Amino acid sequence: SLPIFLIFSQIVSQRLLVSKEQYDAQPQWTKFLPIIFGYFSLNVPSGLAVYWVANNIVTTGTNIALKQKFKNDPEVVALRERISKVDAPVEKPKPYVKPKEIVEESATVGMASEQSQQPVASSRGKSEPPKKRKKKKGKRSKK
């Protein structure tokens, strides 16, 4: 019967001390901890199980009494507001996208004019492709 009291006291303690939102946000395995402790209490001396039950009852009662006492305390209310601002979700900044340059082509297609010979800015931002260097031919000596 002592493991059943331990499981019951831990379940009640979990429900009273943790808000509904926090309880739902906890991992699923934490909801099975009272059952695990109940199983452990089968294999330990009964004095330890009695200590666990008494500790659950005293801790839960103390926390509830303190929450009721400081529920409307101005310092606690201000602290809760500051914490809620810190815990608020933050929007991720959008990445900076460099605007593309518009490539303008000359109105006269196929005509070799000064305008068509000038380099046109590409969408990549480069003015013109690099020129290839010609290799110098060395003098060959005849033998």
CNS distance restraints for C-alpha pairs under 8 A (distance, minus, plus):
assign (resid   1 and name CA) (resid   5 and name CA) 6.47 0.50 0.50
assign (resid   2 and name CA) (resid   6 and name CA) 6.24 0.50 0.50
assign (resid   2 and name CA) (resid  41 and name CA) 7.83 0.50 0.50
assign (resid   2 and name CA) (resid  46 and name CA) 7.77 0.50 0.50
assign (resid   2 and name CA) (resid  49 and name CA) 6.82 0.50 0.50
assign (resid   2 and name CA) (resid  50 and name CA) 7.31 0.50 0.50
assign (resid   3 and name CA) (resid   7 and name CA) 6.16 0.50 0.50
assign (resid   3 and name CA) (resid  38 and name CA) 4.66 0.50 0.50
assign (resid   3 and name CA) (resid  39 and name CA) 7.04 0.50 0.50
assign (resid   3 and name CA) (resid  41 and name CA) 5.80 0.50 0.50
assign (resid   3 and name CA) (resid  42 and name CA) 6.61 0.50 0.50
assign (resid   3 and name CA) (resid  49 and name CA) 7.23 0.50 0.50
assign (resid   4 and name CA) (resid   8 and name CA) 6.09 0.50 0.50
assign (resid   4 and name CA) (resid  38 and name CA) 6.76 0.50 0.50
assign (resid   5 and name CA) (resid   9 and name CA) 6.00 0.50 0.50
assign (resid   5 and name CA) (resid  53 and name CA) 6.92 0.50 0.50
assign (resid   6 and name CA) (resid  10 and name CA) 6.16 0.50 0.50
assign (resid   6 and name CA) (resid  34 and name CA) 7.46 0.50 0.50
assign (resid   6 and name CA) (resid  37 and name CA) 7.62 0.50 0.50
assign (resid   6 and name CA) (resid  38 and name CA) 6.05 0.50 0.50
assign (resid   6 and name CA) (resid  49 and name CA) 7.09 0.50 0.50
assign (resid   6 and name CA) (resid  52 and name CA) 6.93 0.50 0.50
assign (resid   6 and name CA) (resid  53 and name CA) 5.18 0.50 0.50
assign (resid   7 and name CA) (resid  11 and name CA) 6.17 0.50 0.50
assign (resid   7 and name CA) (resid  34 and name CA) 4.94 0.50 0.50
assign (resid   7 and name CA) (resid  35 and name CA) 5.89 0.50 0.50
assign (resid   7 and name CA) (resid  37 and name CA) 7.18 0.50 0.50
assign (resid   7 and name CA) (resid  38 and name CA) 5.47 0.50 0.50
assign (resid   8 and name CA) (resid  12 and name CA) 6.19 0.50 0.50
assign (resid   8 and name CA) (resid  34 and name CA) 7.81 0.50 0.50
assign (resid   9 and name CA) (resid  13 and name CA) 6.02 0.50 0.50
assign (resid   9 and name CA) (resid  53 and name CA) 6.40 0.50 0.50
assign (resid   9 and name CA) (resid  56 and name CA) 6.20 0.50 0.50
assign (resid   9 and name CA) (resid  57 and name CA) 6.76 0.50 0.50
assign (resid  10 and name CA) (resid  14 and name CA) 6.05 0.50 0.50
assign (resid  10 and name CA) (resid  34 and name CA) 5.60 0.50 0.50
assign (resid  10 and name CA) (resid  53 and name CA) 7.91 0.50 0.50
assign (resid  10 and name CA) (resid  56 and name CA) 6.44 0.50 0.50
assign (resid  11 and name CA) (resid  15 and name CA) 6.27 0.50 0.50
assign (resid  11 and name CA) (resid  34 and name CA) 6.33 0.50 0.50
assign (resid  12 and name CA) (resid  16 and name CA) 6.11 0.50 0.50
assign (resid  13 and name CA) (resid  17 and name CA) 5.94 0.50 0.50
assign (resid  13 and name CA) (resid  56 and name CA) 6.72 0.50 0.50
assign (resid  13 and name CA) (resid  57 and name CA) 7.69 0.50 0.50
assign (resid  13 and name CA) (resid  60 and name CA) 5.73 0.50 0.50
assign (resid  14 and name CA) (resid  18 and name CA) 5.98 0.50 0.50
assign (resid  15 and name CA) (resid  19 and name CA) 7.44 0.50 0.50
assign (resid  15 and name CA) (resid  20 and name CA) 7.96 0.50 0.50
assign (resid  15 and name CA) (resid  23 and name CA) 7.71 0.50 0.50
assign (resid  16 and name CA) (resid  60 and name CA) 7.59 0.50 0.50
assign (resid  16 and name CA) (resid  64 and name CA) 7.90 0.50 0.50
assign (resid  17 and name CA) (resid  60 and name CA) 6.99 0.50 0.50
assign (resid  17 and name CA) (resid  63 and name CA) 7.28 0.50 0.50
assign (resid  17 and name CA) (resid  64 and name CA) 7.36 0.50 0.50
assign (resid  18 and name CA) (resid  22 and name CA) 6.12 0.50 0.50
assign (resid  18 and name CA) (resid  23 and name CA) 5.97 0.50 0.50
assign (resid  19 and name CA) (resid  23 and name CA) 6.02 0.50 0.50
assign (resid  20 and name CA) (resid  24 and name CA) 6.17 0.50 0.50
assign (resid  21 and name CA) (resid  25 and name CA) 6.16 0.50 0.50
assign (resid  22 and name CA) (resid  26 and name CA) 6.32 0.50 0.50
assign (resid  26 and name CA) (resid  30 and name CA) 6.81 0.50 0.50
assign (resid  27 and name CA) (resid  31 and name CA) 7.64 0.50 0.50
assign (resid  28 and name CA) (resid  32 and name CA) 7.49 0.50 0.50
assign (resid  29 and name CA) (resid  33 and name CA) 7.01 0.50 0.50
assign (resid  32 and name CA) (resid  36 and name CA) 6.42 0.50 0.50
assign (resid  33 and name CA) (resid  37 and name CA) 6.12 0.50 0.50
assign (resid  34 and name CA) (resid  38 and name CA) 6.07 0.50 0.50
assign (resid  35 and name CA) (resid  39 and name CA) 6.26 0.50 0.50
assign (resid  36 and name CA) (resid  40 and name CA) 6.26 0.50 0.50
assign (resid  37 and name CA) (resid  41 and name CA) 6.10 0.50 0.50
assign (resid  38 and name CA) (resid  42 and name CA) 6.86 0.50 0.50
assign (resid  39 and name CA) (resid  43 and name CA) 7.44 0.50 0.50
assign (resid  40 and name CA) (resid  44 and name CA) 6.62 0.50 0.50
assign (resid  41 and name CA) (resid  45 and name CA) 7.58 0.50 0.50
assign (resid  41 and name CA) (resid  46 and name CA) 7.34 0.50 0.50
assign (resid  41 and name CA) (resid  48 and name CA) 7.62 0.50 0.50
assign (resid  41 and name CA) (resid  49 and name CA) 5.53 0.50 0.50
assign (resid  44 and name CA) (resid  48 and name CA) 6.76 0.50 0.50
assign (resid  44 and name CA) (resid  49 and name CA) 7.34 0.50 0.50
assign (resid  45 and name CA) (resid  49 and name CA) 7.03 0.50 0.50
assign (resid  46 and name CA) (resid  50 and name CA) 6.19 0.50 0.50
assign (resid  47 and name CA) (resid  51 and name CA) 6.14 0.50 0.50
assign (resid  48 and name CA) (resid  52 and name CA) 6.22 0.50 0.50
assign (resid  49 and name CA) (resid  53 and name CA) 6.30 0.50 0.50
assign (resid  50 and name CA) (resid  54 and name CA) 6.10 0.50 0.50
assign (resid  51 and name CA) (resid  55 and name CA) 5.88 0.50 0.50
assign (resid  52 and name CA) (resid  56 and name CA) 6.13 0.50 0.50
assign (resid  53 and name CA) (resid  57 and name CA) 6.34 0.50 0.50
assign (resid  54 and name CA) (resid  58 and name CA) 6.13 0.50 0.50
assign (resid  55 and name CA) (resid  59 and name CA) 5.82 0.50 0.50
assign (resid  56 and name CA) (resid  60 and name CA) 5.92 0.50 0.50
assign (resid  57 and name CA) (resid  61 and name CA) 6.10 0.50 0.50
assign (resid  58 and name CA) (resid  62 and name CA) 6.05 0.50 0.50
assign (resid  59 and name CA) (resid  63 and name CA) 6.12 0.50 0.50
assign (resid  60 and name CA) (resid  64 and name CA) 6.18 0.50 0.50
assign (resid  61 and name CA) (resid  65 and name CA) 6.14 0.50 0.50
assign (resid  62 and name CA) (resid  66 and name CA) 6.16 0.50 0.50
assign (resid  63 and name CA) (resid  67 and name CA) 6.08 0.50 0.50
assign (resid  64 and name CA) (resid  68 and name CA) 6.21 0.50 0.50
assign (resid  65 and name CA) (resid  69 and name CA) 6.19 0.50 0.50
assign (resid  66 and name CA) (resid  70 and name CA) 6.13 0.50 0.50
assign (resid  67 and name CA) (resid  71 and name CA) 5.58 0.50 0.50
assign (resid  69 and name CA) (resid  73 and name CA) 7.98 0.50 0.50
assign (resid  70 and name CA) (resid  76 and name CA) 6.83 0.50 0.50
assign (resid  71 and name CA) (resid  76 and name CA) 7.44 0.50 0.50
assign (resid  71 and name CA) (resid  77 and name CA) 7.69 0.50 0.50
assign (resid  72 and name CA) (resid  76 and name CA) 7.38 0.50 0.50
assign (resid  72 and name CA) (resid  77 and name CA) 6.66 0.50 0.50
assign (resid  73 and name CA) (resid  77 and name CA) 6.19 0.50 0.50
assign (resid  74 and name CA) (resid  78 and name CA) 6.08 0.50 0.50
assign (resid  75 and name CA) (resid  79 and name CA) 6.12 0.50 0.50
assign (resid  76 and name CA) (resid  80 and name CA) 6.12 0.50 0.50
assign (resid  77 and name CA) (resid  81 and name CA) 6.33 0.50 0.50
assign (resid  78 and name CA) (resid  82 and name CA) 6.30 0.50 0.50
assign (resid  79 and name CA) (resid  83 and name CA) 6.14 0.50 0.50
assign (resid  80 and name CA) (resid  84 and name CA) 6.06 0.50 0.50
assign (resid  81 and name CA) (resid  85 and name CA) 6.31 0.50 0.50
assign (resid  82 and name CA) (resid  86 and name CA) 6.37 0.50 0.50
assign (resid  83 and name CA) (resid  87 and name CA) 6.05 0.50 0.50
assign (resid  84 and name CA) (resid  88 and name CA) 5.95 0.50 0.50
assign (resid 100 and name CA) (resid 123 and name CA) 5.86 0.50 0.50
assign (resid 100 and name CA) (resid 124 and name CA) 7.46 0.50 0.50
assign (resid 100 and name CA) (resid 125 and name CA) 7.93 0.50 0.50
assign (resid 101 and name CA) (resid 121 and name CA) 7.48 0.50 0.50
assign (resid 101 and name CA) (resid 122 and name CA) 7.05 0.50 0.50
assign (resid 101 and name CA) (resid 123 and name CA) 5.26 0.50 0.50
assign (resid 101 and name CA) (resid 124 and name CA) 7.61 0.50 0.50
assign (resid 101 and name CA) (resid 125 and name CA) 6.81 0.50 0.50
assign (resid 102 and name CA) (resid 121 and name CA) 7.85 0.50 0.50
assign (resid 102 and name CA) (resid 122 and name CA) 7.52 0.50 0.50
assign (resid 102 and name CA) (resid 123 and name CA) 6.48 0.50 0.50
assign (resid 103 and name CA) (resid 120 and name CA) 6.90 0.50 0.50
assign (resid 103 and name CA) (resid 121 and name CA) 6.02 0.50 0.50
assign (resid 103 and name CA) (resid 122 and name CA) 5.73 0.50 0.50
assign (resid 103 and name CA) (resid 123 and name CA) 6.46 0.50 0.50
assign (resid 104 and name CA) (resid 120 and name CA) 7.34 0.50 0.50
assign (resid 105 and name CA) (resid 120 and name CA) 7.71 0.50 0.50
assign (resid 106 and name CA) (resid 115 and name CA) 7.04 0.50 0.50
assign (resid 106 and name CA) (resid 116 and name CA) 6.45 0.50 0.50
assign (resid 111 and name CA) (resid 116 and name CA) 7.65 0.50 0.50
assign (resid 112 and name CA) (resid 116 and name CA) 6.19 0.50 0.50
assign (resid 112 and name CA) (resid 117 and name CA) 7.08 0.50 0.50
assign (resid 113 and name CA) (resid 117 and name CA) 6.44 0.50 0.50
assign (resid 114 and name CA) (resid 118 and name CA) 6.51 0.50 0.50
assign (resid 119 and name CA) (resid 127 and name CA) 6.21 0.50 0.50
assign (resid 119 and name CA) (resid 128 and name CA) 5.89 0.50 0.50
assign (resid 120 and name CA) (resid 127 and name CA) 6.33 0.50 0.50
assign (resid 120 and name CA) (resid 128 and name CA) 7.22 0.50 0.50
assign (resid 121 and name CA) (resid 125 and name CA) 6.20 0.50 0.50
assign (resid 121 and name CA) (resid 126 and name CA) 6.22 0.50 0.50
assign (resid 121 and name CA) (resid 127 and name CA) 4.88 0.50 0.50
assign (resid 121 and name CA) (resid 128 and name CA) 7.30 0.50 0.50
assign (resid 122 and name CA) (resid 126 and name CA) 5.96 0.50 0.50
assign (resid 122 and name CA) (resid 127 and name CA) 6.56 0.50 0.50
assign (resid 122 and name CA) (resid 128 and name CA) 7.90 0.50 0.50
